[in-house]
């Protein structure tokens, strides 16, 4: 980290170069803050099992998660599993054949000519399910896709591109959301059929950073506090909205 900072400083286009004393002060400060001794870490980490006990979910979430639990693995650790042929136990030369977003395909050839292809995920045709789950998790949690992409890029983990994310969102995720919403809305309206309900509605327009041309209108059943419908309309297509907007 210190060497990277020095490289940035040394490559700077500014005409004034920092003095050796300033560089030494920067290095000393960073070393004190980020590079602690092993003894310091041992004092903080009293019991390693206690630290990771909250992370060990075992099989409690496996059944509820799509396709079971997933794990983060390193490339060098993965290739260790393909050092010998699974049929004849002869030495093999494993290599990464291709990477598709979060999926990796390993090819291993043994000295006797046998070839094995292994992929890290199940696929729907040519679409790895891990790519779909990552895109869905990003959208359904309201996360910023650019920041999620940046996070995986910083830790050096293979991930889907932003172009792939928006492609999956448009082709699969948004239609799925619309389908679930339509089904839930029809079921909700059917449950209120033939009964007296109290309904309230409100509109929201011109949110900070957004255009005032469009507004969302919600209608809610007041007793159950359930949303009956949400409509996106142009402000000036609704008679009273133009007066509200001034």
QUIKAZI-V812806 format. One record per run of one state. SS is the DSSP state (hx for helix, st for strand, lp for the rest). FROM is the first residue (numbers start at 1). TO is the last residue. If there is no record, write none. Layout:
ss=[SS:SS]
from=[FROM:FROM]
to=[TO:TO]
//
This chain:
ss=[lp:hx:lp:hx:lp:hx:lp:hx:lp:hx:lp:st:lp:st:lp:st:lp:st:lp:st:lp:st:hx:lp:hx:lp:hx:lp:st:lp:st:lp:st:hx:lp:hx:lp]
from=[1:2:11:20:35:38:45:48:53:75:83:84:85:91:101:103:111:115:120:123:125:127:129:141:145:155:162:192:199:206:214:222:226:235:238:241:245]
to=[1:10:19:34:37:44:47:52:74:82:83:84:90:100:102:110:114:119:122:124:126:128:140:144:154:161:191:198:205:213:221:225:234:237:240:244:246]
//
